[in-house]
Amino acid sequence: MVFNQVHVPWNKPIKYHQQNHWMLLYIITGRGVRMIGGTVDIFIQGEIFLIPPDVPNSWSFDKYMADKERKVEYITVFFSPEILENSPAVFPELSDVMEKIRHYTDAMLFHGSASVQLQRVLTAMIQEDRIQRLLSLIKIFILLASTEAAVATGDAAVDSRNAELLQRVYLFIKKNYKRNILTGEMAAFIGMSQIELCTFLKRITGKPFLALLIEYRVIMSCQMLLKTNLTAAEIGYASGFRNMQHYNRMFKEHTGMTPLEYRYSKR
């Protein structure tokens, strides 16, 4: 088990990667955009994620949600699959707990009382020694096995080649979402034909390129609605939408609310 408390400038993201171990991530300070497998969404401070081995993920932080030092803070706990497999031989009482965790194939987001208790245990681990952290890890396993408190939030692993290509797709979208993007531009950047790109995205994410672009624009507009005082029209334009009726329709389709309803419900 490896425990890390990280306090870094907001512009140092957790880059797109895959790990051989399980990763538990607790966002103490910060907000931004996460990519897990082929799923992109917003994350906020206080959230706790469990990422299974070999599931690619990345985390980009928002400069407006950093602390006074313009830094973000998070805790990671890495543990090997072997711990889940071998612990029941030593502690038979943990057999059901370990079995439930091993059944997680998608990334999981924890909520409710389990999330609050996980926050407390993880925060306490900052001051603990190695032996105390091992005892805390057992508490964490028990909480992670609370399947009623966990929601799938990212799809299962894609192979490394597909993960690399998908990363390049989102990198291009991230850099260019504010302007009009043609599928041909994206295909040239990735090194595919337009047909190959569309087939690849549909197979890996289940969505065409335009749907991914609109989804990302809505995600970014959500952030601006929460962190700025710009009007909904200004935010729609800054997010890449050139038609406000289209922006309002797409926003409601993805969030179930209008932009202003979203702003007031989250503040």
N, C-alpha and C positions, 0 to 999 in steps of 0.2 A: 504494500500500500504506500502510495506517495501522496503527501498532503502539501498543497501550495497555497499560500496567500499572496495574491498579486495586486500591486498598486502601481499602475503605469499611466503615462499620458494617454488621453482619449484616442489619439490617432495611431495607437499601436494595437491593431486588431488581433484577434485569434485567427490566424490565416487558415484557409481551407486545407484540411488535412484529414487523414484517417489514422486511428491509433489501434494497436493490438489489444489494448486493455479497455475496460469499462471506464467511463469518465462521468463523474458527478460534478456539476457546475452550479455554483450559487452566485448570482449577480448581486453584490452588495450595493454598489453604486454604479449607475450607468443605464443607458437605454440605447437601442440601436436595431440593426437588422441582422437576423440570423439566417443561415442557410444550412439545412440538415437534409442530407440526401438530395432529393430534387425539390424540396419544399423551402420556400422563402417566407418569412414572417417577421413581425416586430417582437423584440423581447424587452422587458422592463426590469427595473431593479426589484429585488425581492424574489424573483423567480428562480426555481431550482429544476435543473434538467438532468436526466440520466441518459447518456449516449452509449449504446452497446458497441462492442468492438467492430471495427471495419465500416462504421457508418460515417461517411465524410461530413464535415461540418465546418462552418466559419462564423465569426462573430465580429461585426463592425460597429463601433461605438459612435454615438452622437456627441459632438462637442458641447452642445447646449445642456447636456444632462450630466456633465462631469462635476467633480467637487470644486472647492475653492482653489485647489492647486491645478485645476484643469486635468485631473486624473480620474480614472475609473478604478474600481476595486472589485475583485471576485475571488472566490475560493474554488480550487479544483481538487478532487480526490480521485486518484487513479487506482484501480485494483484489477488484478488479473483474473481471467476466467477460471484459472486453477483454484483460486480461493473458493469460488462458488461450488466447484466440483468436489474439492477435497475436505472442506470444513465439516460436512456432516459425519465423516468418519471419526473426527475428534469430538464433535459436538452433535450427537444425533438429534438433539432438540431443535437444531437449525435446519433440518432436512427440508421441511415444507417451505421455510423462508427462502432458502437458496434455490429451490425448484421454481418458485414463483418468479424470482428475479431472472433466472436463466430463460424463462419463457418470453421475456421482453425481447422482441426482435426489432421494434421501432424505437426511436427516441421517445422518452416520456417526460411530460411536464407534470409536476406535483402541485397540488392545491389543498386548500382546507387545513385542518388541524395537522395533518402529516407534514405539510409544507412548513408550518410554523415551528413544529418540533424539529424538523430537519435544520431550519435556520438556527435554532438555539444550539443544537449539537455541533454544527459546523463552526459556529462562532466560538463556542467554548474550546474547540480543538486548537485554536490559534495559540492559546496559553498552555496547552497540554504537552506532556512529554510523550515519548514513543509508546510506552506501555499504556498510558491513558488513552492515546489515540486508537490503539487497537481495541480497547473496550468500547470506545465511542463508535468505532466502525461496526461493531456488532449491533449497537443501537440503530445505526443507519440502515443496516440490512433489514432489520425488523420493520422500520418505517417504509423502506422501499418496497417491501412485499405487500404494502397496503394498496392492493390493486384498485380499490374503489376510489383512491385519492390520486390516481394517475391517469393522464390522458395522452394518447399517442399524438405526437406533434411533429414527427418527421418520418419519412418512409425508410424502409430497410436499405441496407448497403447496395451501392452500385459498384461495379468493378473500377479499378484505378484509372483505366483509360477513359471510361465514360465520365468518371468523376472529374478528371482533368478537363475534358471538353466542356462539361457542364459549368465548371468554374469559369472558363473563358467566356462562356455565354453570359453569365451574370456579371462578370467583370465589364464586358462591353456594355451591357444594359446600365450598370451602375454609372459608367462614365458618360453615357449618351442619352439617358432616359428623358432629359429635359427638351430634347429636340426631336424632330421627325426622323425615325430610323427605318430604313428600307431593309427588307429581308436579305436582299443581295449584299448589302454592306456587312451584315452580320455573318453571312455565309463566307464571304471573302476573308473576314477577320479570323474565323474559325478554321478556314482551309477546307471547306466543303462546298458542294453545289447547293443551290437553294432546295432542291428536292431532298438531298441527303440530310440537310439541316432540319427540315420540317419532319422528316421521318424519324430522325434521331430524337428530337425533342418530344415528339408524340409518344415514342416508345419509352423514353426514360421518365418523363414528367407527366405524360398523359394529356399534355396541353400543347397547342400550337404556339409559335413564337409571339404572335400578337397578344395572346392571352397572358403569357408570362410578362410581357412588357407592361400591359395594363395593370396587372397585379402588382408589379413593382412600383408603378406610378401611384397607385392607390396607397400602398404601404408608406411611401415617402410623403404623400400628402397628409396621411394620418399623423406622422411625426410633426409636420409643420403646423397642423391644426392645434397640436398640444403645446408646442414650444414657441410659437410666434403669435402676434396679434394681427397678422395679415388677414384680409378678407378671404372668404371661400373662393371668390373669383380669382384673386391674386395667387392663391395657393394652387388652384387648378392649373393655371397657366404655368406657374413655376414648376409644376410636376410633369409638364409635357402635354397636357390637354389643351387643345386649341379651341374646343367647342365646349362651353360651360354646361349645356344641356347634356352632352355626352358624358362629361365629367360627373355630373350629379347622378346620372343613370348608372354609370359604372361603379361609383362609390357606394351607392345604395345596394347594388347587386352583390358587392363583396362584403359589406359590413352590416347591411340591414338597416342602415340609418343614412340620413342626409349628412353632408359635411358639418353643418352647424349642430345638428343633433349629436353627432359624434364628439364634437368639441365640448359641448356643455355636459355631456354624460360622463366624460373622463376627467374633467377638471374638478 
